[in-house]
């Protein structure tokens, strides 16, 4: 009887230890930050891409953002360091298809310089969609059905919907990183950073296929569809 009780206690202790190790690893691990490139005029550049699948085992094969570092290499991170009180110029290459916004509120561009973002279709991204084609077009609001994802930071009052490629598009990219030769939409906008702090951003489009209401998995994981803008 005593041996049985000891065995149960040992098993329980091992399970508790495994859970503790898992949570410590979960809470202390994560992608490293990437710094925006600072220009001579004091502004900064941040270049990102959104891909329909990360595609690198053993990491989850989820929809994801990536960021380009100073050497031109694409890195799997969503933590961006930017200077305070600075204009940040953002370029996003968006390779995923249209999902649509559940709330048209997020179809309006907010928090950017001039209240606009510029959109350019590359390849045949708009053909067959019934939606407009963009050729370096400045927009302040987009049709809700055109969005694939968003870049939204409530703390900064920043919201930019990202136009998705058409279901009729060919030459599509399926795994990261995606080259600009694949069909995509290029989105460009600028915003001014506040004082030092850590400001959480995320995609608002529920793009986590297979999860409850589309908001699990990549939607709640830093390194995929949400992250931090670290002003330092």
C-alpha positions in Angstrom: 0.0 0.0 0.0 2.8 2.3 0.9 4.7 1.5 -2.3 1.5 2.3 -4.3 1.1 5.6 -2.6 4.7 6.4 -3.2 4.3 5.6 -6.9 1.3 7.8 -7.2 3.0 10.6 -5.4 6.1 10.3 -7.6 4.0 10.3 -10.8 2.1 13.3 -9.6 5.3 15.1 -8.7 6.7 14.4 -12.2 3.6 15.7 -13.9 3.7 18.9 -11.8 7.4 19.3 -12.7 6.6 18.9 -16.4 3.9 21.5 -16.2 6.1 23.9 -14.4 8.9 23.4 -17.0 6.5 23.9 -19.8 5.1 27.1 -18.4 8.5 28.5 -17.6 9.6 27.8 -21.1 6.4 29.2 -22.6 6.7 32.4 -20.6 10.4 33.0 -21.1 10.8 31.9 -24.7 9.8 33.8 -27.8 11.1 35.6 -30.9 13.8 38.1 -30.6 13.2 41.8 -31.4 14.2 43.4 -34.7 15.2 47.0 -35.0 13.8 49.3 -37.6 16.4 50.9 -39.9 17.1 54.5 -39.0 17.5 56.9 -41.9 19.8 60.0 -42.1 16.8 62.3 -41.6 15.9 60.6 -38.4 13.0 58.6 -39.7 12.9 54.8 -39.6 12.0 52.0 -42.0 10.2 48.8 -41.2 9.6 46.1 -43.8 7.3 43.2 -43.2 5.5 40.4 -45.1 2.4 38.4 -44.4 2.4 34.8 -45.6 -0.5 32.2 -45.6 1.7 29.5 -44.0 5.0 29.7 -42.2 6.0 26.3 -43.4 9.1 25.5 -41.3 9.0 22.3 -39.1 8.8 22.0 -36.1 7.1 25.4 -35.9 3.3 25.5 -36.4 2.5 25.9 -40.1 0.3 29.0 -39.4 -0.4 32.2 -41.2 2.3 34.6 -40.1 4.1 38.0 -40.3 7.8 38.2 -40.9 10.2 41.1 -40.7 13.3 42.0 -42.7 16.5 42.8 -40.8 19.3 45.2 -41.7 21.1 42.6 -43.7 18.0 41.9 -45.9 17.2 38.6 -44.2 13.6 37.7 -43.4 13.2 36.8 -39.7 10.2 35.1 -38.0 9.4 37.8 -35.4 6.7 40.3 -34.6 8.6 42.4 -32.0 9.8 45.6 -33.6 12.0 48.2 -32.0 11.6 51.8 -33.1 12.9 55.1 -31.9 10.6 57.5 -29.9 9.0 60.6 -31.4 9.9 59.4 -34.9 8.2 58.9 -38.2 8.3 55.2 -39.1 7.8 54.2 -42.8 6.2 50.8 -43.0 6.1 48.6 -46.1 4.1 45.3 -46.0 4.1 42.7 -48.7 0.8 40.7 -48.3 0.6 37.3 -49.9 -2.6 35.9 -48.4 -6.1 35.7 -49.9 -9.1 37.8 -49.0 -10.9 36.9 -45.8 -13.0 39.9 -45.1 -13.6 42.0 -42.0 -16.3 41.0 -39.5 -16.5 44.7 -38.5 -16.3 47.4 -41.2 -14.9 49.7 -38.6 -11.5 48.2 -39.2 -11.7 49.0 -42.9 -10.8 52.6 -42.2 -7.2 53.6 -42.0 -6.4 55.3 -38.7 -3.3 56.7 -37.0 -1.2 57.0 -40.1 0.4 60.2 -41.5 -2.3 61.9 -43.5 -4.9 59.2 -42.5 -4.1 57.1 -45.6 -2.1 54.1 -46.7 -0.9 53.3 -50.3 -1.8 50.1 -52.0 -0.3 48.4 -55.1 -1.4 45.2 -56.6 1.5 43.1 -58.0 0.6 40.3 -60.4 -3.0 39.4 -61.1 -4.1 39.9 -57.5 -7.4 41.6 -58.2 -8.6 39.8 -61.3 -11.9 37.9 -60.9 -12.5 39.3 -57.4 -15.0 42.1 -58.3 -12.9 44.4 -56.2 -10.8 47.3 -57.4 -7.3 47.1 -58.6 -4.7 49.3 -56.9 -1.8 51.0 -58.5 0.1 53.0 -55.8 -3.3 54.3 -54.7 -3.8 56.3 -51.5 -6.9 55.1 -49.6 -8.5 56.2 -46.4 -11.0 53.3 -46.2 -11.3 49.9 -47.9 -14.2 47.6 -48.8 -14.6 45.2 -45.9 -14.5 42.2 -48.2 -11.1 43.1 -49.6 -9.1 42.5 -46.4 -6.9 39.6 -45.7 -5.4 40.9 -42.4 -4.9 44.1 -40.5 -2.0 45.8 -38.7 -3.7 47.2 -35.7 -2.3 48.8 -32.5 -5.1 50.1 -30.3 -2.6 51.8 -27.9 -1.3 53.9 -30.8 -4.7 54.4 -32.5 -3.2 52.7 -35.5 -5.2 50.5 -37.9 -4.3 49.5 -41.5 -6.3 46.9 -43.3 -4.2 44.7 -45.7 -5.8 44.0 -49.1 -5.8 40.2 -49.9 -4.9 38.7 -53.2 -7.8 37.3 -55.3 -8.8 33.7 -55.2 -8.3 33.8 -58.9 -4.6 34.8 -58.5 -2.0 32.5 -59.9 1.7 32.2 -59.0 0.8 32.3 -55.3 3.3 31.8 -52.4 2.6 29.1 -49.8 5.5 29.1 -47.4 7.8 31.8 -45.9 9.6 33.8 -46.9 7.9 34.8 -50.1 9.7 36.5 -52.9 8.2 39.6 -54.6 7.9 37.6 -57.8 4.8 36.0 -56.3 1.4 37.6 -56.5 0.9 40.0 -53.6 -0.3 43.4 -52.5 2.2 46.0 -51.3 0.9 48.3 -48.5 2.8 51.4 -47.5 2.1 53.9 -44.7 3.8 56.0 -42.0 3.1 56.7 -38.4 4.7 58.7 -35.6 5.9 56.9 -32.5 5.1 58.2 -29.0 7.4 58.1 -26.0 9.2 55.0 -24.8 7.0 52.0 -24.0 5.8 48.7 -25.2 2.7 48.8 -27.4 0.9 45.6 -28.4 -0.4 45.2 -32.0 -2.3 42.4 -33.7 -4.3 41.3 -36.7 -8.0 41.9 -36.2 -9.2 39.5 -39.0 -10.1 36.1 -37.5 -7.7 34.2 -39.7 -6.9 31.2 -37.4 -8.5 28.4 -39.5 -9.5 25.5 -37.3 -9.7 27.4 -34.0 -12.8 28.6 -32.2 -14.2 31.7 -33.9 -10.9 32.0 -35.8 -9.1 33.8 -32.9 -6.9 31.0 -31.5 -3.6 29.7 -32.5 -1.6 32.3 -34.6 -4.0 35.1 -33.5 -2.9 34.9 -29.9 0.8 33.9 -30.5 3.6 36.5 -30.6 5.7 35.7 -33.6 2.7 35.0 -35.8 -0.3 37.4 -36.0 0.4 39.6 -33.0 3.4 41.3 -31.4 4.9 44.3 -29.8 6.0 47.7 -31.0 8.8 48.6 -28.6 9.6 52.3 -28.5 13.0 52.7 -27.1 
